[in-house]
């Protein structure tokens, strides 16, 4: 499943916050020896996900608001801080605090409160309510056309709603009005969505050169992902480790390293790291990957325990107002009820017609045996140029089911090449499929 793409946005008062958007973030893993002597160590690789710096900033802001309770901008900033903290800790209960802070901001400034509207847009984006996020970001921009958070959320929401041409124009406009890391990373993702990895690399490289701390780590991780999926594993590992030097608590960098070691057959090391990652940030996609690592290592009971965590986490997220239809449908299609996966995927597709929802719906349709309909959705998913390993895997599998042997082999081989760090369990499914196709030929 595809992780939610987080874009970092610097806001006033020095509070560096991330706002959520694009579910796919950029899809995210493999390779030769990095040159390290002796076995790799996992000690200290993953620290608790909550940033002490952000916690201190929020504490200071809370103290300020106790002294100045009518500061509408301060309340809006606090809301944005809670949204960021929820992202870092996977604690969806923080969204209720963000909502309360937004209400306080609007109570003190009910009219022309661009900051509160932007914070509310960020909250809705984090909860995957992208139509509402788009409306609110637009309302904020009508008041303040240069609002950095609103500009970012508008671009992300357009992307998440499948309005790709508008999203690219919005990213270009953001870069013109508010040049910097948030605009650069969004331009990078727009390039990646269209299959232009080289341009995306240049954007992320530029972003890393002009950032520090967690922001630099963010750019480095996505740059590393692009090198990993283009086959340069040595460079990818170097970049993941640089990211950890910039931000030791960056779980996405640790995830990247786990994928690299898993691809090299070191499942034990990868499992240990993913246990730390999921302890720090129990996101469904991370827990699913850990479960699939356990499956690949023959630990079925332990894997099933992780899959129970996925469904529990999804239910908790939904109770906090977070829409997890996309992630849940992909999980259920592989590890649960195909019928439930189809129902959820269809609902997700009806809400927003993106390459990711098309892939999820196509895969669910395949799992219930409706392969001709599945093929149409999976071809739609790859039409834009974005073709991660999971998309190619799903497309090739459906083509095989329909007897399109040559095309199926081509896409399944491409899936293996697209991301050597793709889940080892998923790679086993592809390799088994290719063996069956060879037998047919």
N, C-alpha and C positions, 0 to 999 in steps of 0.2 A: 504494500500500500504506500500511497504517496504521502509523504510528509507535508504538513502545512508550511508554506513558505513564509518566513518571518523577514520583514524588511525593517532595518533600523532607521529611526528618525530622531534627529536631535531637536529637542524642543527648548523653549525658553527656560530660564533659571538654571541652566546647565544640567538639566535632568535628561540624560541620554536614554531614550526609550525605544522599544521596538513595537511596531504595529503589525498585526497579522494580516495576511492577505493570501495570495495565490496558493491554492492547495497543491501542491505539486511541486511544490517548490521546486522547487527545483528537485527533481527526482534524484535521489542519491544512489567498489568498493573492492587488494589483489596483488601480487607480484613478487618480483625478485627480492633477494636479501638486501636490506637497507644498509648493510655494512656494519651493523651493530655486533659487538662481540658477545657471545654467550646467549642464553635464552632470553627472550623479551620479558620484562617485568611489568606487572599491572599495578604495582604499588603507587598510589598517588595519582593514577592516570585520570580518575574522575573524582572531583570534589563535589560537595553538596551543590545543587543547582542554584540555590538562592544566592544572589550576589550580595556580599556584605556592603559593598559600595551603594547599591541601590537601596538596600534596607536602611542604611544610614541616611541617605537622601530623603527617603520617605518619612523617616522618624523626624528629621529636621523640618520637613514640610508640615508634618502633623503638629509639631510644636509651634510653628509659625501660625498655623490656623487656629490653634487654641488662643493665641494672643490676638489674632486678627481674623475672627470667624466670618467676617463679611467679605473676605477676599475671594471674589468669584473666580479669578484666574487661578489662584492657589488651589481651590477645590477641583478645578478642571485638571490641573497638573497632577493632583493626587490621584484622580481617577485614572489618568493615563499611566501613572506609576503602578497602580494595582493591576491594570491590564498586562503590563510588562512583567510584573512579578508572577502573575498567573501563568504566563508563557514559560517563564524560567523554571517554575516549580511544578507545573502541571496541576496546580491547585485551583480548580474552577470555582471554588467557594469565594475566591477573591473577586469574582465578577460582581457579586452582590455588594461588596464594599465599593467597587468602582461605580456602580449604579447609584448608591447613596451619595457618593461625592459629587456625581453629576447633578443629582437633584438639589444638593446644597448650593452648587454653583448657580444653577438656574433660579433657585429661590432668591438669591442675592442679586442676580442680573438676568431677569427673565427675557429681556429684549436685546437683540444684537450681540448675543453671547457666542461668538465664533469658537472660542476655546472649548466651551461645554459641548457644543454640537460636534466638534472634532473628536472630543473624548468619547462621546456617545457613538460616533461612527466607528472609532477604534474598538469599542466594546462589542458592537454588533459584528464587526469583521472578525474579531477573535472568537465569537460564538458562531461564526459561519452564516450569519444572517446578511448576506451580501447585498440584497436589494435595498434593505433598510440602511446598510452602511453607505451605499451609493447615494441614496436620497439625503442622508444626514451630512455627508461630506460635501455634497453640492450646496446644501443650505449654508454650511459653514463658509464655503468659498464665496458665496454671494455677499457675505459680510466682510470677509478678509480673503481676497483673491490670492494672497501669498502665504496662507497658512500652511506650514510644512506638513503637519499631520493630516490635514484634510486633503492636500494634494496627493499624499502617499496613499491614503485610503481610497480615494477615487480611482487611482490607477489600479490598485489591487482588486477592487470590487469589479471593475470592468473586466479585468482578466478572469476573475472567478466566475463571472456570469457568461463567459464565452464571447464577449464583445472585443475580440482581439485587435481589430483595426483601431477602434476607439481607445483601447488600452495603450497601444503603442503611441498614438498621438498624445495621450495624456502623459505618458512617461517623457516624451520629447518636450512637451510644454513644461513639465515639472523641472526638467534639466535646465530649461531656459530661464524659468522664474526663480528656481531654488537649486542652483547647481551644488553638487556635493554627493556624499555617500548614498543617501536614500535614492536620489535620482539615478545615480550610476548603477546601483544594483538592480533597479527596476529595468533600466535599459538592457542590462545584461540578461535578465530573465526573458525579456521580449525577444532578444536574439536567440536564446536557447530554445524557446518555444518554436521557433521557426527553423530549427536545425542548424543554426549558425554558431557552432561551438567556438570557433576561432574569435569571432567578435565578442562573444560572451566572456571568453578568457581575458581579452584585452580590457574589458570593462572592470572585471573583478580584480585584475592585476592593478589597474589604476586606483581602484577603491582601496585596496590593501596598502598601497604606497602612501595614501593620504589619510590613513586612519591609525588609531592606536587602540590598545586594550581590546575590549569585547567587540568593538566595531571592526577592528583589523582582523580579529579571529573569524568573524562572520564572513568577511570577504575571502579570507584564505581558505576556509572550509569549502566554500562553493567553487573556488578556483581548483582546489584539490579534487573535488568531485568530478570536475570536467576533465582533469588530467587522468583520473582513474578510469573514467568511462571512455577515454580515448586511448587507453592502453599504456600510459606512462606511469607505471605504478611507483617507481622510485621517486619521481617528482611529487606524486600525490602524497606519499608517506612523509616526505620532507615537509610539505606544506601543512599537513595535519599536525605535525609536531611543532611547527612554527606557530600554528594557531593556539596550541595548548600553552606555549610559552607566553603568548600575548594574553590569553585568558584561560587559566588552569581549570576553570569550572565549565568549559565549553563541552557539553556532552556530544554535540554533533561531530566534533573532531575525534573524540574517543570512538564514536560509532564508525567513523571512516576507518580508523585504525583496526577496529574489530573486523570490519569487512575485509580489509587487506589480509589479515592473518587467517581469517576463515578461508579465504580463497587459496591460501598456501597450505591448507590442510591442518592448520593449528587451531582446531575447533575448541580445545580446552582453554587456550588463552582468550579466544574470542568470546567464549561463554562467560568467563570470569569478568571480562570488561563489560559485557552487556548486562550482567547482573548488577554491576555498579551503575551503569547508565540507567537502567530501569528503576533502580532504587532512588536515583537522583531525580529522574523525570519519567514517570510511568506512563508515557504516551502509548496509545494502542499500537502504533506502527513499530515502536521500539520493542514492546513486549512480544508482538507477533514475530519479529525477527529473532528474538531470543528463543522463543518456542520452536521456531524452525531450525535454529542451530541445534537445539536439543534433539529434535527429530532426526536430523542428519547424523548426530552422534549416537543414535540408538536409544536415547533416553525418553521413550514415549510417555511414560507416566509423568515425568517432570515437564515435558512439553505440554501435555494436557492441562497441567496445573497452571502454566503460563497462559494458555488459551482461555481458561476460566477467568483469569485476571483481566484479559482483554474485554470480555463481555461485561464483567463487573465495572470496569473503568468506563466503558461506553455508556452503561446505564447511569452511572454517577454523573458523567458529563452531560447527558441529556437532562438529568434532573436539575442541573445548573444552567439550563438554557442553551447548551452548546449542541449544534446540529452536527452529528457524526455519521450521517447517512453514507457518505462516500467511503469513509474508512471501514465502517461496519459491513457494508455490502461486499467489499473486497475480501475482508476477513472471513465472512460467512461462506462465500463462494468456495474458498479453499478449505476451511476448517469447521464448517457448520452446516446449516440447512440451506440447500440451494434455492428452495422455494422462498425462504425468507430473504435471502440475498437478492433475488430477483425483485421482490416487492419493494425492498428498500432502494435498490439501484434505480428502479423505474421512477420512484418518487424523487430521487436525487436528480435524475435526468430531466424530469418535468420542471424542476425548480431552476436548473441552470445547465445549459447545454454546452458543456466544455469538452475538451479532449479527454479529461480525466473521468467525467461522468459517463462519456461514451464508452470508454474502456471498461469501466466497472459494469455498465449495463450489458455490454457485449459478452463479458466473461460470465456474468450470471445467466444470461440466455444460453450460453454454451452448456453450463452446468445442468440445465434442465432439458437439454437436447434440442434447443431451437437454434440450430447452427446457421441457417441462412439469414435469419434476422441478426444473429450475433455477428456474422461477417460484415454486414453493412455498418454496424456501429463501430466495429474495430477498425475498419478502413477509414471511417470518419475520424477516429481518434488519431490516426497517423497522417492524415492529409495535410495538416499544418506544417509538418516537418519534424515534429517532436516524436522521437522514437526510442524511449528508454527500453531496457531489457524486458520489463514486465509487459509493455505494449506488444513488443515483437513476439514474446512468448505466447501471449494470448492469441494474437493473430495467427501465428504459425500452427498452434494447436487446433484452432477452428478450421483452418484450411486443410489440415490433415484429416479431420473428421469428415470433411466434404469431399475427400478424395483428390484434393489439389496438391498432389505429392511434391512436385518440384517447387512450387511457391512456398509450401509448408516447410520444406527442408531449408530453403533460403532464409526464411524469417527466423526459424529456430536456431540455425547456425549464427545468424546475426545477433540473436538475443544473447547467446553465450559470449560473443565477442563484445557486445555493447557494454557489458558490465561484469567483469570476472568476479566482482564482489557481490553479485546478485545472490540472494539466499541460497546456500548449498542445497537445501531441500528442494527449492524450486529448480535449481540446475539439474538435480537428479531427475526431476519430472521431464525436463527438456531432453536430457540424454537418453532416457528410456523411450521417449517419443521418436527420437531420431533413429534409434536402433530398430524400432518397429517399422519405420518408413523404409529403412534399408532392406529389411526382410521382405517388404512388399515389392520393392524394385528388384 
